[in-house]
Amino acid sequence: MKKSIIFMLVLGCLTACDGNETVSQKNAYSCGNYNVEMEFSDDGAIMHAIISGDAVELVLTQSASGAKYSGFLNDTNVVLWGKGNAWTMFLGPDETMIECLIK
């Protein structure tokens, strides 16, 4: 009986972990008047960000240096570019530059 219960628990855990994208590393920044929380997929290809309460998924794009993620939030172009722990946010069509400070 105990073996079957343990087996079912292990099976349930394995089923829940289906190999889809998982999220690691969570960071919080203050970018001007915006609060930004960032989480990255294990492979680093996707950034799940919450910008002042609004969720957005940003995709890793080509960058000469560092990591650059881009996407759209409420029809506004959002780019978050980082190198190490330093991040900069660019918003809108004119790509207004906003420095980010770690919280």
Wavefront OBJ file of the C-alpha trace (Angstrom):
o trace
v 0.000 0.000 0.000
v 2.776 2.473 0.929
v 4.641 1.682 -2.294
v 1.592 2.447 -4.419
v 0.989 5.760 -2.617
v 4.627 6.786 -3.095
v 4.455 5.717 -6.745
v 1.321 7.829 -7.303
v 2.947 10.865 -5.653
v 6.066 10.528 -7.794
v 3.976 10.024 -10.917
v 1.920 13.114 -10.082
v 5.065 15.186 -9.646
v 6.485 13.959 -12.940
v 3.224 14.679 -14.731
v 3.137 18.223 -13.344
v 6.680 18.766 -14.641
v 5.862 18.090 -18.289
v 9.072 19.568 -19.683
v 7.486 22.781 -20.899
v 9.168 26.084 -20.262
v 10.006 26.630 -16.634
v 10.949 29.866 -14.985
v 14.021 30.557 -12.931
v 15.781 33.614 -11.536
v 13.489 36.427 -10.423
v 14.624 40.048 -10.245
v 12.929 43.297 -9.231
v 13.912 46.746 -10.509
v 12.752 50.325 -10.364
v 12.894 51.841 -13.850
v 11.995 55.505 -13.475
v 8.342 55.511 -12.348
v 7.882 51.841 -13.300
v 8.260 48.827 -11.029
v 9.579 45.923 -13.075
v 9.727 42.288 -12.017
v 11.578 39.901 -14.325
v 11.610 36.137 -14.537
v 13.475 34.193 -17.193
v 12.822 30.844 -18.810
v 15.471 28.227 -18.088
v 16.933 28.623 -21.570
v 16.841 32.445 -21.317
v 14.793 32.834 -24.510
v 11.749 34.359 -22.783
v 11.431 37.033 -20.118
v 8.172 37.159 -18.195
v 7.943 40.713 -16.914
v 5.447 42.548 -14.774
v 5.683 46.257 -15.436
v 3.741 48.275 -12.856
v 1.196 45.478 -12.521
v 0.854 44.600 -16.226
v 2.228 41.234 -17.390
v 4.179 41.041 -20.645
v 6.204 38.314 -22.338
v 9.391 39.570 -23.972
v 11.464 37.563 -26.435
v 15.267 37.457 -26.566
v 16.463 39.374 -29.633
v 19.826 40.002 -31.212
v 22.152 42.287 -29.279
v 25.772 43.251 -29.853
v 26.364 43.011 -26.119
v 24.341 41.782 -23.145
v 20.785 40.480 -23.339
v 17.988 42.305 -25.140
v 14.319 41.354 -24.767
v 11.505 42.961 -26.733
v 7.739 42.810 -27.016
v 4.564 44.857 -26.771
v 2.560 45.924 -23.745
v -0.780 47.627 -24.440
v 0.366 48.531 -27.993
v 3.576 50.056 -26.627
v 6.942 48.709 -27.762
v 8.964 47.587 -24.723
v 12.653 46.696 -24.786
v 14.616 45.637 -21.729
v 18.360 45.483 -22.299
v 20.704 44.208 -19.639
v 24.320 43.443 -19.033
v 25.071 41.748 -15.724
v 22.720 43.242 -13.131
v 22.418 46.585 -14.977
v 19.191 47.010 -16.981
v 17.771 49.750 -19.180
v 14.178 49.976 -20.399
v 13.207 51.537 -23.739
v 9.544 52.488 -24.298
v 7.432 53.548 -27.245
v 8.233 54.389 -30.832
v 10.868 56.959 -29.829
v 12.463 54.341 -27.522
v 12.598 56.609 -24.483
v 15.542 55.331 -22.398
v 14.931 54.671 -18.694
v 17.706 53.432 -16.407
v 16.716 50.664 -13.995
v 17.917 50.282 -10.417
v 17.808 46.982 -8.558
v 15.379 46.901 -5.631
l 1 2 3 4 5 6 7 8 9 10 11 12 13 14 15 16 17 18 19 20 21 22 23 24 25 26 27 28 29 30 31 32 33 34 35 36 37 38 39 40 41 42 43 44 45 46 47 48 49 50 51 52 53 54 55 56 57 58 59 60 61 62 63 64 65 66 67 68 69 70 71 72 73 74 75 76 77 78 79 80 81 82 83 84 85 86 87 88 89 90 91 92 93 94 95 96 97 98 99 100 101 102 103
